[in-house]
Amino acid sequence: MNSNNRRDFLKTAALGVPSLLSFTSTAFASNGSTQSKTDGSASRVLGSGKQALKVSSLGLGCMGMSYHRSFVPDRGAMISLLRKAKDMGVTLFDTAEAYGPIINEQLVGEALAPFRKEIIIATKFGFKNGIPSEGLDSRPERIRQVVENSLKHLRTDYIDLLYQHRVDPQVPLEEVAGTVSDLIKEGKVKHFGMSEASAAQVRKAHAIQPLTALQSEYSLMTRSPEQHVLNTCEELGIGFVPYSPLSRGMLSGYLHERTKYNAANDNRPSLPRYQKEAVIANWPLIEILKDFGDQRGLTAAQVALAWLLAKKTFIVPIPGTTKAAHLHENLAAADYSFDPSELEQLTAALSAIKIVGDRYTGISATQTGQ
């Protein structure tokens, strides 16, 4: 294959799965509708009561603009893209101390400084020296140090949404939540969130400082949040922010079994789901998305994002991208409204696919609480 164009690749790949296409082409007659917004202007609310935070229906994950996605794009181009996202109605921008470390916060801070009061910035603490491989560190003094540094990197005097990046088993959640509560009282932080926490951990922290959002991996390839944490969030009035909603690009069809990664700046080469055999085994899922989208003028990525948005009204995915075309594509996913029967039918077809390969291994696997 000489082109990474996702549409060309999907058409080529379709030839290898005739039985699946035969089933889906008759199953997915179009009943839904597409509204003409094609931007991120529609809004949702994360959290409830005093913890409520109004944001765009899709946010923007900024990590890949400078870290962990093989290549590092031109900084000026990424600043322009961040500002373009704001112009298109995106109000939620997600970064972290660990992305780089530091350089992603600096990029986001520079890009968004001209309209800081008009947007929401989320960042995270939780690793030793901001380096995940060095282990976890959510000691109160470390939380405060990270916040002070992040305020400088982000060129702001407050953080809209501060997440604990991973739960630190060495530090009681009561201390973590209490420290963030103090920072909220001091005006340095507006809202509290957690990432990859279990339902029990969410409850424990929420009792000390009510959470606005839980951010965890959730996509059609990673549906573990459906087991417990989504119900817990709904019960407690906590928003849910799926990271990697396109499974690090896999659900777009843009990646395939011959995609090459730079292991020095990309975690996908070490993840089981991105190995050649797993990619081939999981490809039928993408075929279903493609066939559903073909009948409605949608891409596979748009179907995957629209499916997440349809699950719960308190869900706000944060797909990342480094390309203006994909930004447009992702935001347009919010325009599609499923007919209940077609959503049920699509979900049943997708649920029948057994996903091959764990999402994490090693230390990363031990740091997720679901």
C-alpha positions as CSV (number, residue, x, y, z in Angstrom):
1,M,0.0,0.0,0.0
2,N,1.5,3.3,-1.0
3,S,-0.9,5.7,0.6
4,N,-2.0,6.3,4.2
5,N,-5.2,7.8,3.0
6,R,-7.8,6.2,5.3
7,R,-10.5,6.0,2.7
8,D,-8.3,4.3,0.1
9,F,-7.1,1.8,2.7
10,L,-10.6,1.0,3.9
11,K,-11.8,0.3,0.3
12,T,-8.8,-2.0,-0.2
13,A,-9.3,-3.8,3.1
14,A,-13.0,-4.3,2.4
15,L,-12.1,-6.8,-0.3
16,G,-10.8,-9.2,2.3
17,V,-14.0,-9.4,4.3
18,P,-16.8,-10.2,1.9
19,S,-19.0,-12.1,4.3
20,L,-19.0,-9.3,6.9
21,L,-19.8,-6.7,4.3
22,S,-22.6,-8.9,2.9
23,F,-24.2,-8.9,6.4
24,T,-23.7,-5.3,7.3
25,S,-24.8,-3.8,3.9
26,T,-28.3,-5.1,4.4
27,A,-28.4,-4.6,8.2
28,F,-27.5,-0.9,8.3
29,A,-30.1,0.9,6.3
30,S,-30.0,4.6,7.2
31,N,-32.5,5.9,9.7
32,G,-30.6,8.6,11.5
33,S,-30.0,12.2,10.7
34,T,-27.1,14.6,10.3
35,Q,-27.5,18.2,11.4
36,S,-25.5,21.0,9.7
37,K,-23.2,22.2,12.5
38,T,-19.8,20.7,11.5
39,D,-18.1,22.3,14.5
40,G,-17.7,21.8,18.2
41,S,-20.3,24.4,19.2
42,A,-22.8,22.0,20.8
43,S,-22.2,21.8,24.5
44,R,-22.4,19.2,27.3
45,V,-21.9,19.5,31.1
46,L,-19.3,17.6,33.1
47,G,-20.2,17.2,36.8
48,S,-23.2,18.5,38.6
49,G,-24.2,21.2,41.1
50,K,-21.3,23.4,42.1
51,Q,-18.9,21.1,40.3
52,A,-20.7,21.5,36.9
53,L,-18.5,22.5,34.0
54,K,-20.0,23.4,30.6
55,V,-17.8,22.3,27.7
56,S,-18.0,21.6,24.0
57,S,-19.5,18.2,23.1
58,L,-16.0,17.0,22.0
59,G,-12.8,18.3,23.4
60,L,-9.3,18.1,22.0
61,G,-6.6,15.8,23.3
62,C,-3.4,17.7,22.8
63,M,-0.8,15.0,23.8
64,G,0.1,13.9,20.3
65,M,0.9,17.4,19.2
66,S,4.3,17.1,20.9
67,Y,4.6,13.7,22.5
68,H,4.1,9.9,22.2
69,R,2.8,9.7,18.6
70,S,6.0,8.8,16.6
71,F,6.6,12.2,14.9
72,V,6.6,15.6,16.5
73,P,4.9,18.1,14.2
74,D,6.0,21.7,13.6
75,R,5.3,23.7,16.7
76,G,3.9,26.7,14.7
77,A,1.5,24.4,12.9
78,M,0.2,22.9,16.1
79,I,-0.3,26.4,17.6
80,S,-2.4,27.3,14.6
81,L,-4.3,24.0,14.9
82,L,-5.1,24.7,18.6
83,R,-6.4,28.1,17.7
84,K,-8.4,26.8,14.8
85,A,-10.0,24.3,17.2
86,K,-11.1,27.2,19.4
87,D,-12.5,29.0,16.4
88,M,-14.5,25.9,15.5
89,G,-16.1,25.9,18.9
90,V,-13.9,23.5,20.9
91,T,-13.7,24.7,24.5
92,L,-12.1,21.8,26.3
93,F,-8.3,21.3,25.8
94,D,-6.6,18.4,27.5
95,T,-2.9,18.2,28.4
96,A,-0.7,16.9,31.3
97,E,2.7,17.5,33.0
98,A,3.7,14.0,31.8
99,Y,3.2,14.8,28.1
100,G,6.8,15.5,27.2
101,P,7.2,16.0,30.1
102,I,6.2,19.7,30.3
103,I,6.5,20.6,26.6
104,N,2.8,19.8,25.8
105,E,1.6,22.1,28.6
106,Q,3.9,24.9,27.2
107,L,2.5,24.4,23.7
108,V,-1.1,24.6,24.9
109,G,-0.3,27.6,27.2
110,E,1.2,29.6,24.3
111,A,-1.5,28.7,21.8
112,L,-4.5,29.4,24.1
113,A,-3.1,32.4,26.0
114,P,-4.9,35.0,23.7
115,F,-8.3,33.7,24.7
116,R,-7.6,32.0,28.1
117,K,-10.9,33.2,29.6
118,E,-13.0,31.7,26.8
119,I,-11.8,28.1,27.1
120,I,-11.3,25.2,29.6
121,I,-7.9,23.7,30.2
122,A,-7.5,20.3,31.8
123,T,-4.1,19.1,33.1
124,K,-2.8,16.3,35.3
125,F,-0.4,15.4,38.2
126,G,0.6,12.0,39.5
127,F,4.1,10.8,38.2
128,K,7.5,11.2,39.7
129,N,9.2,14.1,37.9
130,G,6.4,14.0,35.4
131,I,7.8,10.8,33.9
132,P,5.5,7.7,34.0
133,S,8.3,5.2,33.8
134,E,9.7,6.5,37.1
135,G,6.5,5.6,39.0
136,L,3.7,7.3,40.8
137,D,3.8,10.3,43.1
138,S,0.7,12.0,44.5
139,R,2.1,13.2,47.7
140,P,0.4,16.5,48.8
141,E,3.7,18.4,48.4
142,R,4.2,17.0,44.9
143,I,0.7,17.9,43.9
144,R,1.3,21.5,44.9
145,Q,4.6,21.6,43.1
146,V,3.0,20.3,39.9
147,V,0.2,22.8,40.1
148,E,2.6,25.7,40.5
149,N,4.7,24.5,37.6
150,S,1.6,23.9,35.4
151,L,0.3,27.4,36.1
152,K,3.6,28.8,34.7
153,H,3.7,26.4,31.7
154,L,0.1,27.2,30.8
155,R,0.5,30.9,31.3
156,T,-2.5,31.2,33.6
157,D,-3.3,31.8,37.2
158,Y,-5.9,28.9,37.5
159,I,-6.4,25.4,36.2
160,D,-10.0,24.7,35.2
161,L,-9.9,20.9,35.7
162,L,-7.1,19.1,37.5
163,Y,-6.9,15.3,37.2
164,Q,-4.9,12.8,39.3
165,H,-3.3,11.1,36.3
166,R,-3.2,7.7,38.0
167,V,-4.2,6.6,41.5
168,D,-1.1,6.3,43.8
169,P,-1.6,3.4,46.2
170,Q,1.1,4.8,48.5
171,V,-1.0,8.0,49.1
172,P,-4.4,7.8,50.7
173,L,-7.1,9.2,48.4
174,E,-8.4,11.3,51.2
175,E,-5.0,13.2,51.2
176,V,-5.1,13.6,47.5
177,A,-8.7,14.9,47.4
178,G,-8.1,17.0,50.4
179,T,-5.0,18.7,48.8
180,V,-7.0,19.4,45.7
181,S,-9.8,20.8,47.8
182,D,-7.4,23.2,49.4
183,L,-6.1,24.3,46.0
184,I,-9.7,24.9,44.9
185,K,-10.3,27.1,48.0
186,E,-7.1,29.0,47.1
187,G,-8.4,29.7,43.6
188,K,-5.5,27.9,41.8
189,V,-7.8,25.0,40.7
190,K,-11.5,25.2,39.7
191,H,-12.5,21.5,39.4
192,F,-11.2,18.1,40.4
193,G,-11.0,14.9,38.3
194,M,-9.4,11.5,38.3
195,S,-8.1,9.3,35.5
196,E,-8.2,5.5,35.3
197,A,-9.7,5.2,38.8
198,S,-12.0,2.3,39.8
199,A,-15.6,2.9,40.9
200,A,-14.5,2.4,44.6
201,Q,-11.7,4.9,44.3
202,V,-14.0,7.4,42.6
203,R,-16.4,7.1,45.5
204,K,-13.7,7.5,48.1
205,A,-12.3,10.7,46.6
206,H,-15.7,12.1,45.7
207,A,-16.7,11.9,49.4
208,I,-13.9,14.4,50.3
209,Q,-13.9,16.6,47.2
210,P,-16.7,16.1,44.7
211,L,-15.4,15.2,41.2
212,T,-16.3,17.0,38.0
213,A,-15.0,14.3,35.7
214,L,-13.4,10.9,35.4
215,Q,-11.1,10.4,32.4
216,S,-10.4,6.9,31.3
217,E,-9.8,5.0,28.1
218,Y,-13.1,4.2,26.4
219,S,-13.7,3.3,22.8
220,L,-15.3,0.5,20.8
221,M,-12.0,-1.4,21.5
222,T,-12.0,-0.7,25.2
223,R,-15.4,-1.0,26.8
224,S,-14.4,-1.8,30.4
225,P,-15.9,1.4,31.7
226,E,-19.3,0.0,30.9
227,Q,-18.9,-2.6,33.7
228,H,-18.8,-0.3,36.7
229,V,-17.5,3.3,36.4
230,L,-20.0,4.7,34.0
231,N,-22.9,3.7,36.3
232,T,-21.0,5.2,39.2
233,C,-20.5,8.5,37.4
234,E,-24.1,8.6,36.5
235,E,-25.2,7.9,40.1
236,L,-22.8,10.6,41.6
237,G,-23.3,13.2,38.9
238,I,-19.7,13.0,37.6
239,G,-18.9,13.6,33.9
240,F,-16.9,11.0,31.9
241,V,-14.2,11.9,29.5
242,P,-13.0,9.1,27.2
243,Y,-9.3,9.4,26.2
244,S,-8.2,7.5,23.1
245,P,-11.8,7.4,21.8
246,L,-10.5,6.2,18.5
247,S,-8.1,3.7,20.1
248,R,-5.0,5.7,19.3
249,G,-6.1,6.1,15.7
250,M,-6.9,2.4,15.0
251,L,-10.7,2.9,14.7
252,S,-10.2,5.5,12.0
253,G,-8.8,2.9,9.6
254,Y,-5.8,5.2,9.2
255,L,-3.5,2.5,10.8
256,H,-3.0,-1.0,9.6
257,E,-0.8,-4.1,10.2
258,R,2.1,-2.5,8.2
259,T,2.1,0.9,10.0
260,K,5.5,1.8,11.3
261,Y,6.0,3.6,14.6
262,N,8.9,5.3,16.3
263,A,9.3,3.3,19.5
264,A,11.3,6.2,21.0
265,N,8.3,8.4,20.9
266,D,5.3,6.1,20.7
267,N,3.8,3.6,23.1
268,R,1.9,1.7,20.4
269,P,4.8,-0.7,19.5
270,S,4.7,-2.1,23.0
271,L,0.9,-2.5,23.2
272,P,-0.6,-5.9,22.2
273,R,-3.5,-4.5,20.2
274,Y,-1.1,-2.8,17.7
275,Q,0.8,-5.9,16.8
276,K,0.3,-7.2,13.3
277,E,-1.8,-10.3,14.3
278,A,-4.1,-8.3,16.6
279,V,-4.7,-5.6,14.0
280,I,-5.7,-8.2,11.4
281,A,-7.9,-10.0,13.9
282,N,-9.7,-6.8,15.0
283,W,-10.2,-5.4,11.6
284,P,-13.8,-6.7,11.2
285,L,-14.8,-4.0,13.8
286,I,-13.5,-1.3,11.5
287,E,-15.4,-2.9,8.6
288,I,-18.6,-2.6,10.5
289,L,-17.9,1.1,11.2
290,K,-17.0,1.7,7.5
291,D,-20.2,0.0,6.2
292,F,-22.4,1.9,8.6
293,G,-20.8,5.1,7.7
294,D,-20.9,4.5,3.9
295,Q,-24.6,4.6,4.0
296,R,-24.7,7.9,5.8
297,G,-21.8,9.9,4.5
298,L,-19.7,9.3,7.6
299,T,-16.2,8.0,8.1
300,A,-15.3,5.1,10.4
301,A,-13.9,7.6,12.9
302,Q,-17.1,9.6,12.9
303,V,-19.2,6.6,13.5
304,A,-17.0,5.6,16.4
305,L,-17.2,9.0,18.0
306,A,-20.9,9.4,17.4
307,W,-21.4,6.0,19.1
308,L,-19.7,7.3,22.2
309,L,-21.7,10.5,22.3
310,A,-24.9,8.5,22.1
311,K,-24.0,6.3,25.1
312,K,-24.6,9.0,27.8
313,T,-25.1,12.7,27.7
314,F,-22.4,13.3,30.3
315,I,-19.7,11.7,28.0
316,V,-17.3,14.1,26.3
317,P,-14.7,12.4,24.2
318,I,-11.3,14.1,23.6
319,P,-9.9,12.7,20.3
320,G,-6.5,14.0,19.5
321,T,-5.1,15.0,16.1
322,T,-2.3,16.8,14.4
323,K,-4.2,17.5,11.2
324,A,-6.8,20.2,10.4
325,A,-8.7,17.8,8.1
326,H,-9.1,15.2,10.9
327,L,-10.1,18.0,13.3
328,H,-13.0,18.9,11.0
329,E,-13.8,15.2,10.6
330,N,-13.9,14.5,14.4
331,L,-16.0,17.5,15.3
332,A,-18.5,16.7,12.6
333,A,-19.3,13.4,14.4
334,A,-21.4,15.4,16.9
335,D,-23.7,16.3,14.0
336,Y,-25.1,12.7,13.7
337,S,-28.1,11.6,15.6
338,F,-28.8,7.9,15.8
339,D,-32.2,6.4,15.3
340,P,-32.7,4.2,18.4
341,S,-33.2,1.0,16.4
342,E,-30.1,1.6,14.2
343,L,-28.0,2.3,17.3
344,E,-29.2,-0.9,18.9
345,Q,-28.4,-2.8,15.7
346,L,-25.0,-1.3,15.3
347,T,-24.1,-1.9,18.9
348,A,-25.1,-5.5,18.7
349,A,-22.9,-6.0,15.6
350,L,-19.9,-4.3,17.2
351,S,-20.4,-6.3,20.4
352,A,-20.2,-9.5,18.5
353,I,-16.6,-8.8,17.7
354,K,-14.1,-10.3,20.2
355,I,-11.2,-7.8,20.6
356,V,-7.8,-9.4,20.5
357,G,-4.9,-8.1,22.6
358,D,-4.7,-6.3,25.9
359,R,-4.8,-2.6,26.0
360,Y,-1.8,-2.2,28.3
361,T,1.0,-4.4,29.7
362,G,3.6,-4.1,32.4
363,I,3.6,-1.1,34.7
364,S,0.9,0.7,32.7
365,A,-1.4,-2.2,33.3
366,T,-0.9,-2.0,37.0
367,Q,-1.8,1.7,37.1
368,T,-5.3,1.3,35.8
369,G,-8.1,0.7,38.3
370,Q,-10.9,-0.7,36.3
